[in-house]
């Protein structure tokens, strides 16, 4: 199994952990300590070694932070986790705060009437974050860089992962390192004395055409890098590189992280991204009298726009993933009436994915939630929470794979038995939102926030909304959540041809059920028939799997929506038919019949 079902396996109670942490405050001369979710590479999915927030709070979500004082503590996260956090965290020890209503910086304003010193690990907080905190809260609150106190008291902390970087060939990357490097160098005017620091593993792996296995479910190398004209120097924590400098390409060298700061010279100018660079890096460079300048790296936009090879590879891996999903759905439907649990479904879906030899990993821990568990947006089944698949209950399954060609992410909501009218109405309203985004065409220049409401409008008619974005950017054999593009109320990145995004409206009714439908899409362009010099953008759907027709209330679909759905199902059937068994084909033919 690529996925496990245990959580919080660490020794000791939360009372004991909090007590050990707080006992260090006096010797560190601080009154409180900040614990973010991220590691020093700002990963969303962190290795077990870096799951400090979960260790101290019990919260297993992928976004959040805690501020712990001697007598009180607060845990901040977003609306995706509003139900989950209450199930995982002891509210007698932590105040649970939704970031939509109160940011940590605003909460801190209300907590100190006298001068307070808050400690933080300078490897885990960016230049911009600490600058904002200091500027807004000074002189009432002082922020002090200290060694990570969690690492001191966490006695059974797992070892850091160590994997080796390997080259990603041009047949999969579509561009050589030299071509990518030239674009970045030209944009930032880099040379042997003017260097860019990169601290995001996905950006480093994209630019250097490398992959590794340091990050859970993401084929990335935990590393920093410097770019100096015609050379990318990658700095890894793998102990192998302490005694071995490896040249993977004429433009790519890998060294140990110990060399990182010492490689910069007094007459260098170092470019950093303040939002993504740990503040300790800037401070050490300035202490060594090395000039530091802030820039916006062009890499984020460059890697978001997939080239032809990457798009073709993404299409191929979605056929492979569609085959696995259809095999699973066909198997599942043959089990009725089900006598299975959520974990059984996760294992079976992974079994079908692993039949394809190009599968490297799952792209995140599968969300398999039946009944009321589906209302937990990012529910993760464990041995303790594992629930039997109930008769006439909705089943939400959100999963994906990391194939050599690319990354997939798909959600389908299913029914074991007969749906209620409420099930059908809300499922169809979610489906209408997905179809709306799948069909639209728009003029160049719009952002994700411009089209996000189009997917919500049908749920709004029922007085319902969902507390997450409608779509996130996706990498190609990289992290499944990869910006800067997204379809959300907050995202201002201009949508451009070649970007891959998810399309995943949802509906969550506490203690009842959850519905989410998700396809991945790539942005394409065509000529505007009315304006010769203008382009129209539209989405091509990549994901291939049928929707649950038993849950569709056809009477509330319009003609155009029905045409799209039938055309999509025809594409699913013709694309996957050659790769499945006869009994699976029979099931798929029925699942894809026109409505």
N, C-alpha and C positions, 0 to 999 in steps of 0.2 A: 504493500500500500504506500502511495505517495502522501496520503493524508492520515493524520492520527486523530483520535477522538478523546484524548485526555487533555485537561487544562489545569493550570495552577498546580503543578506537580512539585512546586518548591517547598522546602522544609520551613516549619515555623508558622505561627498564626500571624494575622495582620496586626494584632495588638503588639506582639513581640517585635515585628519588623519596624513598626512605627516608633516603638520605644527605643530600639537600637539606633534608628536614624536620629531621633531627637536628642539622644545622649551625646551626639557629636556636635551639636549646635554650639555649645559653650566653647569647646576647644577650637572650633573654626571661627569663633567670634561672629556668629550670625544668629538671626532671630527666626529665619525661615529658609526654605530651600525649594527651588523650582525643578520639577521633573517633567520633561517633555516626552512624547511618545517616540520621537525620531532618534536615530543613532547619529554618529558624527558625519555620516554621509547623507543625512537627511532622507533616508529611505522611508517609504510608507510601510513596507513589509520588512520587519527587522528580524535578524537572527535571534535565537533564544538568548544569547549572551547580552543582547541589548534591550530585552523586554523589561526595562526597569519600571516603567509605569504600571505594567501588569503585576509585577512582583510586589510593589508597595500598595497597590489599590485593589487588585483583582479584576480590573477592567481589561478586557481582551480586544477591544476595538482597535481600529487602525488609525485613529486620529484622536488627539486629546492632550491634556497636560494637567498636572496637579501642582498646587502650591501648599506646602505644609509648614505651619507654624508650630510653636511649642504646645499650644492649647487647642488649635483648630486646623482644619484642612479643607481645601476645596478641590473638586475635580471638574474640569471643563471639557465638554465635547459637543458635537453638533447633533442636529435632529435625527440623523440616521440611527443614533444609539439611545434615543430617549427611553425606550422600553428596556433594551438590553442592559443599560448601565444600572438600572434599579434592581435587576436580577443578580448582577454580579458584585455590586459594591455595597458595603455596610454603610448605610446613611447615618448611623450614629457616630461614625468616624470621619465621613466626608460629606460636605455639602455638595450636591450635584447641580451643576450650573450649565444651562444651554447657551452656547456661544452666540446664538441668534439674539438673545436678550441681553447678555452681559459678557463683555470681553474680560480676560484676566486683568488688563490694565485698568479697566473701570472698577472692577471688584477691589483691586488693591487700594484705590483711592479712598475707599470706605473703611479700610481695615486698620489704618495706622493714624493715631493721634499724636504720637511722638516719633522721634527718629527711629527708623527700623532698618536693619541690614538684612538683605535677602541674598543667599548664596546661589550660585548657578555654576554648572559645568561649562566652561567657555568653549569646549569642543562641540556642544550640542545646541548652541544658540547662535544665530546669525548676527552679523554686524548690524543690520537694520533693526532687528528685534531689540537688541540691547540698547541701541541708540534711541529708539522710540520710548522704551521703558524709562531710561535715564532722563531724557528730555521732559517727559510728561510728569514723572513722579518725584523728581529732585526738587528741593532738598529733603523732602519728608522721608523718602525711601532711598536708600543707597543699595546698589547692586554690586556684589563682591564675587569675583571669580575664585572658585575653590576646586579642589579635587572632587571627583564625583563621590558623594557620600554613600550612595546606593552600592557602588562597587566595593566600598570598604566593609559594609555590614552584610552584604550578600555572600555568605560563605560558600554556598554550593552553586555559585554562578557558573553556567556552562562555558565551555571553551569557545573562543572566537572561531568562526569557520575559516578554513584555508583551502582555496581551490586555485588551480592554475588557469591562466588566461590562454585562450586558443583563438586562432584566426577565423574570421567569418569570411568565406570565399566570395568573390565578386558575383558568382552565379546566384548568390542569395542576397548579397548586399546591394548589388546593382551599381555601386560606385567604388572606386579605389580610395584609399586613404589620401593619396596625393590630391585627388580632385576635391575631396571634402576639405582638406587642409588649406588648399589654395583659396577657397571661398572664405574661410574664417580669417586667414591671414590678410587677405585683401581688405576685408571689412574693418578689421581692427588695426591694420598697419603693423602687424607683428614682425619682429626680427629677433636677432640673437640677444638684444638688450631690452626689447619690449615684449614681455611675455604675459600670456593669459593663464590664470589659475582656474581649473575646473574642479569642482568638488562633488558633482553629481555623477554617480556611476553610470546611469543610462546615457548621459551625454558623452562621457569618456568612451564607453563601449561603442557608441554609434560612430564617433569621430575616428577611433583607432581600428574600427572593424574587428573588435574582439568580443568574446563572450566568456563567461565563467559560471561558477555555481555558489557564490558567496551569499546571495540574497534569497530568502525563501520564495519559491515559485517564480523567480525572475532570474534569467540566465546572465547575471551581472557580476562584475568584479568590484568588490568594495575597494575603492581607491580614490586618490586625488591625482591630478595631472597638471603639467605645465605645457603650454604650447608656445614655441618660439620660432615662428617662421616656417621652417621646413621639418621640424621635429616635434613629436609628441612624446614626452616622458611621463610614463604612468608609474605611480607609486602605490604598491600593494602592501597589505599587512602580512601576507604569506611569508613565513619565516624562511622559506626556500630562497627568496630573493635577497636575503641578508648577505649571502655569500655568492650570489649569482645574478649578474646583470644580463637580461635576456633581450635580444633584438628580434622581434617578431616580424618586422617589416623594415624596409630601408628608412621609414619615417617614424617607427614605433619602437621605443625602448621601455623595458619594465625593470624597475628597481624597487628596493624596499622603502617603505614609508619613512624609515629613519633618515633617509637622505633628503626628504622633501624640502624642508626649509633651508638646510645647509647648502643646497645647490644654487640658491639665489645669491647674486653678487651685489656689492655696494653700488655699482653703477647701473644696475638693472632698474627698469620701471615695471612694476607688477600690476596687472589689471585684475580686478576682482569684481564679482557680483555681490553686492552687499546683502541681498536677500538670501543668498545661498552659501555664503562663506562664513565658517565659524569665526567668531570674533577673535579667538586666540591667534588665528593666522595673521590677521591684520596687525594685531598688537605686537606680535613677535617680529614681523617684518619691519614695522616702524621702530621698534626697539633696536633693531640692527641697522637703522638709518637707511633703509631701502625705500625708495619712493613707491607709494601705493596710489592707484587711481581707480575710480569706480566706473564700470561699464555695464551695458546690457549685452550679454553674450548673444550672438546671432545663431548659436548652435540650437537653441530651443526651437526656433522657427524652422531652421533647416531640417532638423530631424523629424519635425511634425509633418512635413510635406514629403510623402513617400514617392520614390521614383517608380518607373514602370516595372522594373524587376521586383521591387518590394510589393507592389500591388498585385502583380501576377502570382507571386508566392503566397500572398494573403488569400487570394482566390483558391489556390490549390489546398492550403491548409484548412480552409472552411469546407471544402468538399470532404476531406478526411474527417474533420470534426462532425460534419453533418451525418456521415455514415455511422460514426460511433453513437451519436445522439439518437438516430433513427433505430439502430439496433437495440438501444436501451429502451426506447419508447415502445417498440414492438414487443420486446420481452416483458416489459412492465404490464402492458395491456393483457397479455396472456396469463398473468398471475391472478386476475380477478376471480373471486373476491380476494383481495390482498390479505395476507397474513404476515406482512412485512413491517419493518421499522425504518425510520429515516436512515440509519446507518447502512442498512441493507441496500437501499437505493444508491447511496453514495458509492459504496463498494462496487456495485454492479456497473454503474456508469463509468467508474474508473477502469474497471475490467475491460469494457469495450473500447475505451480510448487507448489502453495499453496494447491492444491488438495491432495498432499501427506502429511500426518500428521507428518512425520519425518523431514520435512523441518523446519529449525530454522530461516533461514535468506537467503537472496541472498549473494553471496560471493564477490560481488562488484556491483557498480552501472552499470546497463546494458548499453552497448554501442549499440545504434540503430541509424544508420546513412544512409540516402538515398542520392544518387547522390553525389554532391560535398562535403557534410558533411562526407562522408566515407573517404575522403583524410586526415581528422583530426584523427590521429592514436588513440588517447584516447578521442574521442569526447564524451561529455555527453549532452544529450538532455535536454533542459530547456523549460519553458513556452515561453521564448522569441525566442529560436532558432528552436523550433518545426517546422518541415518541412513536407509538404504533400508528400506522397509516389507517385512519378511521374511515368508515363507510360514509360516503357522501361528503367527504371533506376535500377542500382544495389542497393541492400540493405544489409549493413553489420551489423550483429547482434552478439555481443560478450557478453556472459552472463554466470552466474553460480549460484549454490546453495550451501548452507551450510546445509547438512543433518546430522542427528545424526551419521550416519555411516561414512561420509566423505565429501570431498569438490570437487565440479565440476567446470569446466571452458571450455566453448565450443564456437567456432566461426563458423558461416556459412555465406556465401555471397549468396544472392538470387537475383532473377530478377522478376520484375513485367512487363511482356510483352516479347518482343523479344530482345535478346542480339545483340550487334554489333559484327563484326569480332574481333575488338580490345578487347572487353569484354571477348570473348571466348578464344582468344589466351592467354591473361594475366591470366585469371582465371585458365586455364589449366596448365600454367607454375607454378603458385603457387601450384596447386594440385600435380604436378610432384615432387615439393620439399617436400611436406608433405609425399607423398608416398615413396620417396627415404629414408627419415629417418625412416619411418615405417617398411621398408623392410631390412634395413642394419643389418649385423652382424659384430662385431668388436672384436679385442683381448682386454683382460683386460688391464687396465692402461691408456686408452685414456681419454681425458677431453672433456668438452663441446666445447671448442674452436677448437678441432680437427675435429669434425663432423659438426659444424655450416656451413661451406662453401658448404657442400653437398646439403643443402636445397636451397641455393641461386643460384646455378650454372645455373639453367634453366631461371631465370630472368636475370642473367648476359648476357645470349645470346641475350636478347633484350635491353641490355644497361641499365637495371633497377636494383636497389638494395633497401633495406628497412633499415631504421635507428633505428632498435631495435633488440634485441636478437631474436633468433629463438625459444627459449624455456626457461621457468623459472621453478624452483622447486615449488612443491605444497605440502601443509600440508594435514593432515587427520583430518577433522573437526577442522581446524586451519586456519591460514592466507593463502590466495590463492597464494601469492607470498612468497615462503619460500625457502631460500637457505640452504646450500651454493652451491648446484649444479645448473647449468644452461647450456643451449646450446647457447653460444654467443662467439663473438670474444675475449672477455676479460676473460672468466672463465677458471680457471686452476684446478678446483676441479675434482678429478678422479671420473669417472662414475662407480657406483657399483650396483649390483643387489639389488632390493628393492626400489630404488629411483624412485619417480614419477616426471615427467616433462611434460611440454606442448610442443607441436609441432605446431608452428604457423607462417609459412612464410607469407609474405604479399606484397602488391603492392599498392602504393599510388600516384595518379597523381593529383596534385594540381588543384582545381577548376573543376575537372572532376569526379573522383570516387575513391573508395578504395576497395581493395579485401584483405581479410584475411581468412584463413581456419585454424581451431585449433582443435586438439584432445589432450587429456591427455593420457600418456603412462607410463607404469611401466617397469623398466629394469629387465630382467630375464637372466638366463644363461643356457648353455647346453654344453655337451662335444664337444671338437674339434675332428672331425673324423680323422684328419691327425696327431694331436699332442696329445697323450694320456694324458699327464699331464697338458694340457692347457684347458682353458675354452673359449667359445665364448659367448659374450653378445649380446642381441637383445632386441627389444621393443615389449611388448604386448600392443595393443591399448585398452584403457578402455572406451573411449567415444563412444556412440552409437547414431548416427543420420546420415541420408543420405546426400550426397552432391547434389548440384543442377545440374542435368544432362543436363538441357538446356544450361548450360554454359560450358560444356565439349566439347572441340574440339578433338574428338576421334582420328583423323588422326595423331596427334602429340604424342599420347601415344604409348609406345612400348608394346609388348606382356606381359611382366612381370608386367607392371603397370596395364594393363587391368585385368590380373588375380588377382592381389591384390585387386583392386577396386571391382570386382565382388564378391570375397570372403568376403570382408569387408561388403558389402551391404547384402549379405546372412546372415551374423552374426547379423547385425542390425535387419533384418526382423524376424529371428527366436527368437532372444532374447526379442524383444518388443511385438511381435504379441499377446502373451497371456494376455496382460495388456491393450489393447486398444479396442475401439468400432469398430463395423463392417465397418462403413464408413471410419474410420481412417485406418483400416487394408487394405481396398481396395486401399486407397491412398498410403500407405506405400509399398504395394506389387508392385505397378507401379513404385514408386520412387526407389525401390531396384532391379528392373529387370536388368539382365545382359546387358552390352553394347556390 
